[in-house]
């Protein structure tokens, strides 16, 4: 089934670009490439999970646009999101004859999008990139906004660059290829968008659990579209995270610490962010910004989607140490994003070490 796509514009002046959202929109790729005036060789950067499912189809669509293509594949998994992959992709692209007129297509989830985006940002000092996200978390978050990068053992996404895509092509039908765990993990970012900016979106997630988990595209369309609208508006207002864009980091300060101490192997990104949002909720309660009812409502929604909300053996000291290497540290001070009501967050830099510790320790409790 193909539906007419919804088009959302990320307004950044001369660097503005469209997000096309619909079911079956992947088939619009040849027209999009023509509309963008793409020439030269197109490199499809993907991973070992996505390539068998979609690599041949996307390559054929590129050829339908009259272009040459090469497909480059990395191993699937957050643990492979390292600078060595950028070097490997760069070598493959050089061997294939890519030059400054070429274009990268990032085909995959958030890891592929980040690595491919950074490869495009650095190849010959920057070539064009189109994002085709295949997971919920990539569609509603990482493909939009131009943040690209790779992990260092001491911190997530500490090597990278801002490099806005030329377009984002979101085909909701691709979500049918997702394993259930990946679907559930990606929904954590949708829940986050409701908490930080839209109480109606959060309410939709609360009342639509069964239909969303059953992959009812009608129930999924609004959360995906609304998440992209929220992300696009925030990026347009604050491209390089000098202010309001930090709102998107709700749950991420804690979540990135959790990912680092588990070497990106125990939890999927969305699962770590769910745990991070439990911590952020506990911190907001500690600071007197939200009450027990808010924390329980947030927790219950995530739990309904099968997301982790408790980690009894959390290594508190190690998580706190990892958080000190987060990109959000400024002049030795860590900025926390905390909710002050459903659909609203504030930035706090006055959090004490004891308060941060108690927030992480909240993961040891069932409620």
Secondary structure by P-SEA (a helix, b strand, c coil): ccccbbbbbccccccbbbbbbccccccaaaaaaaaaccccbbbbccccccccccaaaaaaaaaaacccbbbbbcccccccccaaaaaaaaaaaaaacccccbbbbbcccaaaaaaaaaaaaccccbbbbbbbccccccccccccccccccccccccccccccccccbbbbcccccccccaaaaaaaaaaaaaaaacccaaaaaaaaacaaaaaacccccaaaaaaaaaaaaaaaaaacccccccccccccaaaaaaaaaaaaccccccaaaaaaaaaaaaaaaaaaaccccaaaaaaaaaaaaaacccccccccaaaaaaaaaaacccccccbbbbbbbccccbbbbbccccaaaaaaaaacccccc
